[in-house]
């Protein structure tokens, strides 16, 4: 059976040529992918992809696709990463992660 590959680079090259925007391809290995995707993961990825292509087609660059509630939206990159979003160090999610041995590179709890 022939090995498939190179499609991502071909798509990136085409986007770069058509949109006159620099593109990069990232090929993730099984470790980075984090396991087998669920049906929710697959559906969400498809919806994100559709909206990302729609944004590019409309010439709306400098934005990222996001999920707000159950709706796919877009947000300016500056709004997404331009301000600090603090995490409550004793919040439920952090405490659950710590109980599982996840290290946040912080000083141990006293």
C-alpha positions, -999 to 999 in steps of 0.1 A, spaced: 0 0 0 15 34 -9 22 58 19 3 90 18 20 122 26 28 157 16 -8 169 12 -4 194 39 26 210 23 8 211 -11 -22 228 5 1 253 23 19 261 -9 -14 267 -27 -27 290 1 6 309 1 4 314 -36 -32 324 -38 -34 345 -6 1 360 -8 5 350 29 33 330 45 22 296 55 38 268 76 29 232 80 31 214 113 29 176 113 21 163 147 31 128 159 9 106 180 23 120 213 14 156 204 -20 146 192 -29 134 227 -47 102 218 -76 91 197 -100 119 189 -136 116 201 -165 123 177 -168 157 195 -131 164 187 -136 155 150 -167 175 147 -152 206 164 -120 203 143 -142 203 111 -162 233 122 -130 252 131 -115 243 97 -146 255 78 -146 288 97 -108 293 93 -112 288 55 -142 312 54 -121 339 73 -93 335 48 -117 336 19 -131 369 32 -96 383 37 -100 385 75 -65 378 87 -52 383 122 -81 364 137 -84 330 153 -114 306 154 -129 299 188 -159 282 205 -182 304 225 -209 283 241 -219 261 212 -212 285 184 -181 288 163 -169 324 163 -137 344 154 -118 368 176 -89 392 168 -56 377 179 -48 408 199 -80 402 219 -72 366 225 -36 369 236 -31 406 243 -42 405 279 -34 382 309 -61 358 319 -53 347 355 -61 313 369 -73 310 404 -45 290 420 -69 272 444 -97 268 418 -113 234 412 -95 227 379 -60 235 393 -66 215 425 -79 185 404 -48 187 382 -25 189 412 -42 158 428 -33 140 396 3 149 399 3 177 372 31 202 379 26 238 371 62 247 378 51 266 409 62 264 445 47 235 464 16 241 484 23 247 521 
